[in-house]
Amino acid sequence: MPVGRPLPLKVAAPMAVAAGLALLLAFPPYGVWPLAPVGVALLAAAAHRRRLRAGAGVGFLTGVALFAPLLAWTNLHTGYLPWVLLSLLQAGYLALLGAATAWASPLADRGRWQWPALTGLLWVGQEALRDRTPFGGFPWGRLAFTQDDSPLLRLAALGGAPLVTFAVALAGGLLVTAVWRGWTARRAARPDWWLAAAAPAAAVVAVGALSVLTPVASAGGGNAVTVAIVQGNVPRLGLDFNAQRQAVLNNHVDATLELATRVASGAQRQPDLVVWPENSSDIDPLRNPTAGARISQAADAIRAPILVGAVLLGPGPGQVRNAGILWRPDTGADMAQLYIKRHPVPFAEYVPLRDIARMVSDQVDLIRNDFVPGSTPGVVRAGPAVLGDVICFEVAYDEVVRDTVTGGAQLLVVQTNNATFNAAEARQQLAMVRLRAVEHGRPALMASTVGVSGFVAPDGRVSDATGFNTREVVVRQLRLDSGRTLATRLGWWPEVALAGLAVAALAGAGVLRRRQRVVPG
């Protein structure tokens, strides 16, 4: 069948940049979540019917416009090079998405109602690849993480982040279908041109309406537990955080002692558990008697176990571990309840291919000790609650969080250190915590050295969120939950199915491309 031409490049290129900016504004701290489908639609239109190279080009423009400002917090204290390299790498995946969109254009042209589903599938496939490659991937900037205040967040309970991403991209595909059909009909001087656009536009509304009907847990049905988050703050933001480690530890100890005083006076409820953030003790408390004694002082005073974020030396020379360790009153460190971060961040917590990386930048040698990954999920039995502990960026990885829930976790805990970043990064991370709470039907919390800390209900609502770069202690009673959502039960199968369909669609597009001549863009 005859096929039209792509949009002129002078139109498509600005549309691609606008797509990236629309996607950017959908993420925290801006949080204009309806713009996410708009960004998807703009990129889909810009790449449609183009040559593969041109499709990759417009996708790359979208990627740079999105990731360069979204990841700007990575250059606050490390210089521009890591930020530039990371942004360009992530933009490269959107270039692949643009090329895939161009390649699959014959399918969209063959049946306009295939375009929305095709758009959703390609986005899921792109994210599945980006979340895993290279060096374990970098899932920051997934479409699902734009929807923390959206009705579409509820879909996480059915199929996790991949299903939410699919729904957002599907809505974007419906938008581009509505506009494209209406524009084509109007150019053909059809008096009913608006009817061509009305059905896809109505389908966008239907997607949102159906997501509202998705049931999510509003509160746990298990035992009540009172939890305190201690955000001790740091003397100075920045990479000299390690030079301040004694002061940071003292801040968290002192804030806990102040809480104990309020509890003793009756001004505050007695907590069953206290959570300190990642890096609250960068002095190994298992090897440094002074650090261990200070933590014991806090635990004994508050009369509750403390989940301490600690850096532990070893197991070998030049190696360290990022850990969450349960510190009990009277008895101290409970070595049976120790979680070692499973997914250290490449080029931040360890340096892969160090000799090659040094040729790019000698800043890699600022990381003298490589963090060694743990091998078991962060299931920590704290007495009154079984915790699902994940550390910092691990909250972005589907399987790391899910493994704690299938291991018995009743409360999701995210320990993080945002002292080397900013409030925008912290709020982006909190959006991920909200999705995980809905995905697994669990109460959750985020404990940060400097903020943002807070509690999240199983329906995604945030309570007691703290300010950034402040010292605060928040206490809340939570209801635990041991049930499993459909998303928890299905695990990675929704993503496998959607990504598999994306591969099948690309193969089908290849068959069509052999059968028809595609006008180059």
C-alpha positions as CSV (number, residue, x, y, z in Angstrom):
1,M,0.0,0.0,0.0
2,P,1.3,3.6,-0.5
3,V,3.1,5.1,2.4
4,G,3.5,8.8,3.1
5,R,6.6,10.7,3.9
6,P,8.0,11.4,7.4
7,L,7.7,14.8,9.0
8,P,10.3,17.2,7.6
9,L,13.5,17.1,9.6
10,K,13.2,20.8,10.5
11,V,10.0,19.9,12.2
12,A,11.0,16.5,13.6
13,A,14.3,17.7,15.3
14,P,12.6,20.4,17.4
15,M,9.8,17.9,18.2
16,A,12.4,15.4,19.5
17,V,14.0,18.0,21.8
18,A,10.5,19.0,23.0
19,A,9.8,15.3,23.7
20,G,12.9,15.1,26.0
21,L,11.9,18.3,27.8
22,A,8.3,17.1,28.2
23,L,9.6,13.8,29.7
24,L,12.0,15.8,32.0
25,L,9.1,17.9,33.4
26,A,7.2,14.7,34.2
27,F,9.8,13.6,36.7
28,P,10.3,15.0,40.2
29,P,10.9,17.6,41.3
30,Y,8.7,19.1,38.6
31,G,6.2,16.2,38.7
32,V,3.9,17.2,35.8
33,W,3.1,13.6,35.1
34,P,0.6,14.1,32.2
35,L,3.6,15.4,30.1
36,A,5.1,11.9,30.0
37,P,2.7,10.6,27.4
38,V,3.1,13.8,25.5
39,G,6.8,13.3,25.4
40,V,6.3,9.7,24.1
41,A,3.9,10.9,21.4
42,L,6.3,13.6,20.2
43,L,9.2,11.2,19.8
44,A,7.0,8.6,18.1
45,A,5.9,11.2,15.6
46,A,9.4,12.5,15.0
47,A,10.9,9.1,14.3
48,H,8.0,7.6,12.3
49,R,8.9,6.6,8.7
50,R,12.5,7.8,9.0
51,R,15.6,6.0,7.9
52,L,17.2,4.1,10.8
53,R,20.0,6.6,11.1
54,A,17.6,9.5,11.2
55,G,15.4,7.7,13.7
56,A,18.4,7.1,15.9
57,G,19.3,10.8,15.5
58,V,15.9,12.1,16.7
59,G,15.9,9.6,19.5
60,F,19.3,10.8,20.6
61,L,18.1,14.4,20.7
62,T,15.3,13.3,23.0
63,G,17.7,11.4,25.2
64,V,20.1,14.3,25.6
65,A,17.2,16.8,26.3
66,L,15.9,14.4,29.0
67,F,19.0,12.9,30.6
68,A,21.4,15.8,30.7
69,P,19.2,17.9,33.0
70,L,17.7,14.9,34.8
71,L,21.1,13.6,35.8
72,A,22.6,17.1,36.5
73,W,23.0,16.1,40.2
74,T,25.8,13.7,39.2
75,N,28.1,16.7,38.4
76,L,27.7,18.6,41.6
77,H,30.9,17.4,43.2
78,T,32.7,15.3,40.6
79,G,33.1,17.6,37.6
80,Y,31.4,17.5,34.3
81,L,33.0,14.4,32.7
82,P,31.0,11.7,34.6
83,W,27.8,13.6,34.1
84,V,28.4,14.1,30.4
85,L,29.4,10.4,29.8
86,L,26.5,9.0,31.8
87,S,24.0,11.3,30.0
88,L,25.3,10.4,26.6
89,L,25.3,6.7,27.4
90,Q,21.6,6.9,28.5
91,A,20.7,9.0,25.5
92,G,22.2,6.2,23.4
93,Y,19.3,3.9,24.5
94,L,16.8,6.4,23.3
95,A,18.7,6.6,20.0
96,L,18.1,2.8,19.8
97,L,14.4,3.4,20.6
98,G,14.2,6.0,17.8
99,A,15.8,3.6,15.3
100,A,13.4,0.8,16.5
101,T,10.4,3.2,16.0
102,A,11.6,4.0,12.5
103,W,12.1,0.4,11.7
104,A,8.6,-0.6,12.9
105,S,6.9,2.2,11.0
106,P,5.4,-0.2,8.4
107,L,3.5,-1.9,11.2
108,A,2.0,1.4,12.4
109,D,1.1,2.3,8.8
110,R,-0.5,-1.1,8.1
111,G,-3.0,-0.6,11.0
112,R,-3.2,2.7,12.9
113,W,-4.6,0.8,15.9
114,Q,-1.3,-1.1,16.2
115,W,0.7,2.1,16.7
116,P,-0.2,2.7,20.4
117,A,0.6,-0.9,21.5
118,L,3.7,-0.9,19.4
119,T,4.9,2.3,21.1
120,G,4.3,0.8,24.5
121,L,6.1,-2.4,23.6
122,L,9.2,-0.6,22.3
123,W,9.5,1.6,25.4
124,V,9.4,-1.5,27.6
125,G,12.0,-3.2,25.5
126,Q,14.2,-0.2,25.6
127,E,14.0,0.0,29.4
128,A,14.6,-3.7,29.8
129,L,17.8,-3.3,27.9
130,R,18.9,-0.1,29.6
131,D,18.1,-1.5,33.1
132,R,20.6,-4.3,32.6
133,T,23.5,-3.0,30.4
134,P,26.3,-2.2,30.8
135,F,27.6,-3.3,34.2
136,G,24.2,-4.2,35.5
137,G,22.4,-1.2,34.0
138,F,21.1,2.1,35.2
139,P,17.3,2.2,35.6
140,W,17.1,5.9,36.5
141,G,14.6,7.8,34.3
142,R,12.1,5.0,33.6
143,L,8.7,6.2,32.4
144,A,7.1,4.4,35.4
145,F,9.0,6.7,37.8
146,T,7.1,9.8,36.5
147,Q,3.8,8.5,37.7
148,D,4.1,8.8,41.5
149,D,1.1,11.1,41.7
150,S,-0.8,9.6,38.7
151,P,-3.7,7.1,38.6
152,L,-1.4,4.9,36.5
153,L,0.7,4.2,39.6
154,R,-1.9,1.8,40.7
155,L,-1.1,-0.5,37.8
156,A,2.2,-1.3,39.6
157,A,0.2,-3.7,41.8
158,L,-0.6,-5.7,38.7
159,G,2.7,-5.8,36.7
160,G,5.2,-3.6,38.4
161,A,7.2,-0.8,36.8
162,P,7.2,-2.4,33.3
163,L,3.4,-2.4,33.2
164,V,3.3,1.3,34.3
165,T,5.8,2.2,31.6
166,F,3.7,0.3,29.1
167,A,0.6,2.2,30.1
168,V,2.3,5.6,29.9
169,A,3.8,4.8,26.5
170,L,0.5,3.3,25.3
171,A,-1.2,6.6,26.2
172,G,1.5,8.4,24.3
173,G,0.9,6.1,21.3
174,L,-2.9,6.8,21.5
175,L,-2.1,10.6,21.5
176,V,0.1,10.4,18.4
177,T,-2.5,8.2,16.7
178,A,-5.3,10.7,17.4
179,V,-3.3,13.7,16.2
180,W,-1.9,11.9,13.1
181,R,-5.3,10.5,12.0
182,G,-7.0,13.8,12.6
183,W,-4.3,15.8,10.7
184,T,-4.4,13.3,7.8
185,A,-8.2,13.4,7.6
186,R,-8.2,17.2,7.7
187,R,-5.6,17.5,4.9
188,A,-7.9,15.2,2.9
189,A,-10.7,17.7,3.5
190,R,-12.9,15.2,5.2
191,P,-15.7,16.9,7.1
192,D,-15.6,14.3,9.8
193,W,-11.9,14.6,10.5
194,W,-12.5,15.1,14.2
195,L,-14.1,11.7,14.4
196,A,-10.8,10.1,13.3
197,A,-9.1,11.7,16.3
198,A,-11.9,11.3,18.8
199,A,-11.6,7.5,19.3
200,P,-7.9,7.4,20.2
201,A,-8.3,10.4,22.4
202,A,-11.1,8.8,24.2
203,A,-9.0,5.7,24.6
204,V,-6.4,7.8,26.5
205,V,-9.1,8.8,29.0
206,A,-10.1,5.1,29.2
207,V,-6.6,4.0,30.1
208,G,-6.5,6.5,33.0
209,A,-10.1,5.5,34.1
210,L,-9.4,1.8,34.1
211,S,-6.2,2.3,36.2
212,V,-8.3,4.1,38.9
213,L,-10.3,0.9,39.2
214,T,-7.2,-1.2,39.9
215,P,-7.3,-2.2,43.6
216,V,-4.3,-1.3,45.8
217,A,-3.7,-1.9,49.5
218,S,-4.5,1.2,51.6
219,A,-3.0,-0.1,54.9
220,G,-1.3,-3.2,56.1
221,G,-3.5,-5.8,57.8
222,G,-0.9,-7.1,60.2
223,N,0.6,-6.0,63.5
224,A,1.2,-2.3,64.3
225,V,4.8,-1.3,64.6
226,T,6.2,2.1,65.6
227,V,9.2,3.2,63.5
228,A,11.5,6.2,63.9
229,I,13.6,7.5,61.0
230,V,16.7,9.5,62.1
231,Q,18.0,11.9,59.5
232,G,21.2,13.2,61.3
233,N,22.4,15.5,58.5
234,V,26.1,16.2,57.6
235,P,28.3,19.2,58.4
236,R,28.8,19.9,54.7
237,L,27.4,18.5,51.5
238,G,29.9,17.1,49.0
239,L,32.5,14.5,48.4
240,D,34.4,15.2,51.6
241,F,31.6,13.3,53.3
242,N,34.1,10.6,54.2
243,A,36.3,13.1,56.0
244,Q,33.3,14.0,58.1
245,R,32.5,10.5,59.1
246,Q,33.0,10.9,62.9
247,A,30.8,14.0,62.9
248,V,28.1,12.2,60.8
249,L,28.0,9.3,63.2
250,N,27.8,11.7,66.1
251,N,24.9,13.5,64.5
252,H,22.9,10.3,64.2
253,V,23.8,9.1,67.7
254,D,22.9,12.5,69.2
255,A,19.6,12.8,67.4
256,T,18.7,9.3,68.6
257,L,19.7,10.3,72.2
258,E,17.4,13.3,71.9
259,L,14.6,11.0,70.7
260,A,15.2,8.8,73.8
261,T,14.8,11.8,76.0
262,R,11.5,12.7,74.5
263,V,10.3,9.1,74.8
264,A,11.3,9.0,78.5
265,S,9.4,12.2,79.1
266,G,6.3,10.8,77.4
267,A,6.4,13.4,74.7
268,Q,7.0,10.8,72.0
269,R,5.8,7.2,71.5
270,Q,8.4,4.5,72.2
271,P,9.6,3.2,68.8
272,D,9.9,-0.6,68.1
273,L,12.6,0.1,65.5
274,V,14.9,2.9,64.6
275,V,16.3,3.3,61.1
276,W,19.5,5.2,60.3
277,P,20.4,5.9,56.7
278,E,23.2,4.6,54.4
279,N,26.6,5.9,55.5
280,S,25.4,6.9,59.0
281,S,28.6,5.1,60.2
282,D,31.3,5.2,57.6
283,I,33.6,4.1,60.4
284,D,33.4,0.3,60.6
285,P,31.7,-0.2,64.0
286,L,32.7,-3.9,64.0
287,R,36.4,-3.0,64.0
288,N,36.4,0.4,65.7
289,P,35.5,0.1,69.4
290,T,34.7,3.8,69.7
291,A,32.2,3.8,66.8
292,G,30.6,0.6,68.1
293,A,30.3,2.0,71.6
294,R,28.6,5.1,70.3
295,I,26.0,3.1,68.4
296,S,25.5,0.9,71.5
297,Q,24.9,4.0,73.5
298,A,22.1,5.1,71.2
299,A,20.5,1.7,71.0
300,D,20.6,1.2,74.8
301,A,19.1,4.7,75.3
302,I,16.2,4.2,72.9
303,R,15.6,0.6,74.0
304,A,15.0,-0.5,70.4
305,P,17.1,-2.1,67.6
306,I,18.7,0.3,65.2
307,L,19.2,-0.5,61.5
308,V,22.6,1.1,60.9
309,G,23.9,2.0,57.5
310,A,27.6,1.2,57.8
311,V,30.7,0.8,55.7
312,L,32.5,-2.4,56.7
313,L,36.1,-3.2,55.8
314,G,37.0,-6.3,53.9
315,P,36.6,-9.1,53.2
316,G,39.9,-8.6,51.3
317,P,42.6,-5.9,51.2
318,G,41.4,-2.8,49.3
319,Q,37.8,-3.9,49.6
320,V,34.8,-2.6,51.5
321,R,31.1,-3.4,51.9
322,N,28.0,-1.2,52.0
323,A,25.9,-2.7,54.7
324,G,22.7,-2.5,56.7
325,I,23.4,-4.0,60.1
326,L,20.9,-4.5,63.0
327,W,22.2,-3.1,66.3
328,R,20.3,-4.3,69.3
329,P,20.2,-2.8,72.8
330,D,22.5,-4.5,75.3
331,T,23.9,-7.1,72.9
332,G,25.1,-4.8,70.1
333,A,25.6,-5.9,66.5
334,D,23.5,-8.8,65.4
335,M,25.7,-10.5,62.7
336,A,22.8,-12.8,61.7
337,Q,20.8,-9.8,60.5
338,L,23.4,-8.2,58.2
339,Y,22.6,-7.1,54.7
340,I,25.4,-6.3,52.2
341,K,24.4,-4.2,49.2
342,R,24.0,-6.5,46.2
343,H,24.2,-3.9,43.4
344,P,27.1,-1.5,44.0
345,V,27.2,1.4,41.5
346,P,29.9,1.1,38.8
347,F,32.3,4.0,38.7
348,A,31.0,5.3,42.0
349,E,31.4,2.4,44.4
350,Y,33.7,0.3,42.3
351,V,35.6,0.8,39.1
352,P,35.2,-1.9,36.4
353,L,38.0,-2.0,33.8
354,R,40.1,0.4,36.0
355,D,43.1,0.6,33.6
356,I,40.9,1.5,30.7
357,A,38.7,3.9,32.7
358,R,41.9,5.7,33.9
359,M,42.7,6.5,30.3
360,V,39.4,8.5,30.2
361,S,39.8,10.2,33.5
362,D,42.2,9.8,36.4
363,Q,39.3,10.7,38.7
364,V,38.5,7.0,38.9
365,D,41.4,6.7,41.3
366,L,39.5,8.7,43.9
367,I,37.7,5.4,44.4
368,R,40.5,3.6,46.2
369,N,38.6,0.7,47.7
370,D,36.1,-1.2,45.6
371,F,32.8,-2.1,47.2
372,V,32.1,-5.9,47.1
373,P,28.5,-7.0,46.4
374,G,26.5,-9.1,48.7
375,S,24.9,-12.3,47.6
376,T,21.7,-12.6,49.6
377,P,18.5,-10.4,49.6
378,G,18.1,-7.8,52.3
379,V,15.7,-9.7,54.5
380,V,16.4,-8.4,58.1
381,R,14.5,-9.8,61.0
382,A,14.3,-7.0,63.5
383,G,12.0,-8.6,66.1
384,P,8.8,-6.7,65.7
385,A,9.0,-6.6,61.9
386,V,10.7,-8.4,59.0
387,L,12.4,-5.7,56.9
388,G,13.1,-5.6,53.2
389,D,16.3,-3.6,53.2
390,V,17.6,-2.0,50.0
391,I,20.4,0.5,49.8
392,C,20.3,3.7,47.8
393,F,20.0,3.2,44.0
394,E,19.0,-0.5,44.5
395,V,15.4,0.8,44.8
396,A,15.4,1.3,41.0
397,Y,16.1,-2.4,40.3
398,D,12.9,-4.5,40.2
399,E,14.4,-7.8,41.3
400,V,16.4,-6.4,44.2
401,V,13.2,-5.1,45.9
402,R,11.1,-8.1,45.0
403,D,13.6,-10.6,46.4
404,T,13.1,-9.1,49.9
405,V,9.3,-9.4,49.6
406,T,9.4,-13.0,48.5
407,G,11.8,-13.6,51.3
408,G,9.2,-12.5,53.8
409,A,9.7,-8.7,54.2
410,Q,6.7,-6.9,55.8
411,L,8.2,-3.4,55.6
412,L,10.3,-2.0,52.8
413,V,13.3,0.1,54.0
414,V,15.4,2.2,51.7
415,Q,18.6,3.4,53.3
416,T,20.3,6.2,51.2
417,N,22.9,8.9,51.4
418,N,22.0,12.0,49.3
419,A,24.8,14.2,50.8
420,T,26.7,14.1,47.5
421,F,23.6,15.0,45.4
422,N,20.7,17.4,45.8
423,A,17.0,17.6,46.6
424,A,16.0,16.8,43.0
425,E,17.8,13.4,43.1
426,A,16.3,12.7,46.5
427,R,12.7,13.4,45.3
428,Q,13.3,11.2,42.2
429,Q,14.4,8.4,44.5
430,L,11.3,8.9,46.7
431,A,9.1,8.5,43.6
432,M,10.7,5.0,43.2
433,V,9.9,4.1,46.8
434,R,6.3,5.1,46.2
435,L,6.1,2.8,43.2
436,R,7.6,-0.1,45.2
437,A,5.1,0.3,48.0
438,V,2.2,0.0,45.6
439,E,3.9,-2.8,43.5
440,H,4.3,-5.0,46.5
441,G,1.4,-3.8,48.8
442,R,3.9,-2.9,51.6
443,P,4.4,0.1,53.8
444,A,7.8,1.6,53.0
445,L,10.2,4.2,54.2
446,M,13.2,6.1,53.0
447,A,15.9,7.1,55.4
448,S,18.4,9.6,54.1
449,T,21.4,11.3,55.8
450,V,20.3,14.7,54.6
451,G,16.8,14.2,53.2
452,V,14.3,13.5,51.8
453,S,13.2,10.9,54.4
454,G,9.7,9.8,55.0
455,F,7.1,7.1,55.2
456,V,5.0,5.7,52.3
457,A,1.7,3.8,52.6
458,P,1.0,0.7,50.5
459,D,-1.2,3.0,48.2
460,G,1.8,5.3,47.6
461,R,0.8,8.2,49.8
462,V,3.8,9.9,51.5
463,S,3.7,11.0,55.2
464,D,6.1,13.0,57.4
465,A,8.5,13.9,54.5
466,T,11.5,15.8,55.8
467,G,13.2,18.8,54.4
468,F,16.6,18.6,52.6
469,N,19.9,19.3,54.3
470,T,18.2,19.4,57.7
471,R,18.4,17.3,60.9
472,E,15.1,15.7,61.7
473,V,13.6,12.7,63.4
474,V,10.1,11.4,62.4
475,V,8.2,8.7,64.2
476,R,5.1,6.9,62.8
477,Q,3.0,3.8,63.6
478,L,2.7,1.5,60.6
479,R,0.6,-1.6,59.9
480,L,2.7,-4.5,58.5
481,D,1.6,-6.7,55.6
482,S,2.6,-10.2,54.5
483,G,0.3,-10.6,51.5
484,R,1.4,-10.7,47.9
485,T,0.2,-8.6,45.0
486,L,-0.2,-9.9,41.5
487,A,2.9,-8.1,40.6
488,T,4.9,-9.8,43.3
489,R,3.6,-13.2,42.2
490,L,4.3,-12.6,38.5
491,G,7.8,-11.2,39.1
492,W,9.6,-10.5,35.9
493,W,7.1,-12.2,33.6
494,P,5.2,-9.1,32.6
495,E,8.4,-7.5,31.4
496,V,9.5,-10.7,29.6
497,A,6.2,-10.9,27.8
498,L,6.1,-7.3,26.8
499,A,9.8,-7.2,25.7
500,G,9.3,-10.5,23.8
501,L,6.4,-8.9,22.0
502,A,8.6,-5.9,21.1
503,V,11.1,-8.3,19.6
504,A,8.4,-10.1,17.7
505,A,7.0,-6.7,16.4
506,L,10.5,-5.7,15.1
507,A,10.8,-9.0,13.4
508,G,7.3,-8.5,11.8
509,A,8.3,-5.1,10.7
510,G,11.3,-6.6,9.0
511,V,9.0,-8.9,7.0
512,L,6.8,-5.9,5.9
513,R,9.8,-3.9,4.9
514,R,10.8,-6.6,2.4
515,R,7.4,-6.5,0.9
516,Q,7.0,-2.8,0.4
517,R,9.2,0.1,-0.6
518,V,9.6,2.6,2.3
519,V,10.1,6.2,1.3
520,P,13.4,7.4,3.0
521,G,13.4,10.3,5.4
